[in-house]
Amino acid sequence: MRIDLCAQVEYEVLPMQMPPSQGETKNISAGGLCLLANEEMPTGTILHLKFYLPDKDKTYVESLGRVVWQEKVDEGYFTGIEFKNISSHLELKLSMFVLNFLKEIKERSKPTEKISP
């Protein structure tokens, strides 16, 4: 499952030939994310990603990722990234973050019960 999420991401194209760039997530799942990037990257490009989840622990995520698709938009490039070599602990944290986020949305969308006099 994928959820909408706007978080700042620092990323480096490997091998590190250029300084790190900044982007922001558009959505995320335990298996990857959609990043709004400033530059075009071919499918298969490997990135070093660093960002924080906006959870109560401010979980720091550092992982490799592989570009699986890219689409030009007015603001830059929507870039689909699959996490690679992510630790099982971090994958579990991402899964729990997504599930808790979905649970909160479901709770908020429940209609409030009216009590009759």
C-alpha positions as CSV (number, residue, x, y, z in Angstrom):
1,M,0.0,0.0,0.0
2,R,1.1,3.5,-0.8
3,I,0.2,6.7,1.0
4,D,0.6,10.4,0.1
5,L,3.5,11.9,2.0
6,C,5.4,15.1,1.6
7,A,8.9,14.8,3.2
8,Q,12.2,16.3,2.2
9,V,14.7,13.8,0.8
10,E,18.5,14.2,0.2
11,Y,19.6,11.9,-2.6
12,E,22.9,11.2,-4.4
13,V,23.2,9.6,-7.8
14,L,25.7,6.7,-7.5
15,P,28.6,6.6,-8.1
16,M,28.7,9.9,-6.3
17,Q,29.9,12.1,-9.1
18,M,27.8,15.1,-8.1
19,P,26.9,16.8,-4.8
20,P,23.7,15.6,-3.1
21,S,20.4,17.0,-4.3
22,Q,17.2,17.8,-2.5
23,G,13.7,16.5,-3.5
24,E,10.5,15.7,-1.8
25,T,8.4,12.6,-1.6
26,K,4.9,12.5,-3.2
27,N,4.0,9.1,-1.8
28,I,5.7,6.2,0.0
29,S,5.3,2.5,0.7
30,A,7.4,-0.1,2.5
31,G,8.9,-1.0,-0.9
32,G,9.6,2.5,-2.4
33,L,8.6,6.0,-3.0
34,C,7.7,8.6,-5.6
35,L,10.2,11.5,-5.5
36,L,9.9,14.9,-7.1
37,A,13.4,15.3,-8.4
38,N,15.1,18.2,-10.3
39,E,16.9,16.1,-12.9
40,E,16.2,13.4,-15.4
41,M,17.5,10.0,-14.5
42,P,17.5,6.9,-16.6
43,T,15.7,3.8,-15.4
44,G,18.1,1.7,-13.4
45,T,19.9,4.6,-11.8
46,I,21.0,3.8,-8.2
47,L,20.5,6.5,-5.6
48,H,21.6,6.9,-2.0
49,L,18.5,8.2,-0.1
50,K,18.3,10.0,3.3
51,F,15.1,11.3,4.9
52,Y,13.0,11.3,8.1
53,L,9.6,9.9,8.5
54,P,7.1,12.3,10.2
55,D,6.3,9.7,12.9
56,K,6.6,10.1,16.7
57,D,10.1,8.7,16.6
58,K,11.3,10.8,13.7
59,T,12.6,7.6,12.1
60,Y,15.7,8.2,10.0
61,V,15.6,6.4,6.7
62,E,18.8,5.7,4.8
63,S,18.7,3.3,1.9
64,L,19.8,2.7,-1.6
65,G,17.1,3.0,-4.3
66,R,16.7,2.2,-7.9
67,V,14.8,4.4,-10.4
68,V,12.1,2.3,-12.0
69,W,10.2,5.0,-13.9
70,Q,10.2,8.8,-14.4
71,E,7.7,11.3,-15.7
72,K,8.3,15.0,-16.6
73,V,6.0,17.4,-14.8
74,D,6.1,21.2,-14.5
75,E,8.0,21.2,-11.2
76,G,10.6,18.7,-12.3
77,Y,10.4,14.9,-12.6
78,F,8.2,12.4,-10.7
79,T,10.6,9.5,-10.1
80,G,9.5,6.1,-9.0
81,I,12.1,4.5,-6.7
82,E,12.3,1.0,-5.4
83,F,14.2,0.6,-2.1
84,K,17.2,-1.7,-2.4
85,N,19.2,-3.3,0.4
86,I,16.9,-1.8,3.1
87,S,17.2,-3.5,6.5
88,S,14.3,-5.6,7.7
89,H,14.0,-3.3,10.8
90,L,13.6,-0.3,8.6
91,E,11.2,-2.1,6.2
92,L,9.1,-3.0,9.2
93,K,9.1,0.6,10.5
94,L,8.0,1.8,7.0
95,S,5.2,-0.8,6.9
96,M,4.0,0.2,10.4
97,F,4.1,3.9,9.5
98,V,2.0,3.3,6.3
99,L,-0.5,1.1,8.2
100,N,-0.8,3.6,11.1
101,F,-1.4,6.4,8.7
102,L,-4.1,4.5,6.9
103,K,-5.7,3.6,10.2
104,E,-5.8,7.3,11.3
105,I,-7.4,8.2,8.0
106,K,-10.0,5.5,8.4
107,E,-10.7,6.6,12.0
108,R,-11.2,10.3,10.9
109,S,-13.5,9.4,8.1
110,K,-15.9,7.4,10.3
111,P,-19.2,9.3,10.7
112,T,-19.9,10.5,14.2
113,E,-22.8,8.9,15.9
114,K,-25.7,11.1,16.9
115,I,-27.3,10.3,20.2
116,S,-31.1,10.7,20.2
117,P,-32.7,12.3,23.3
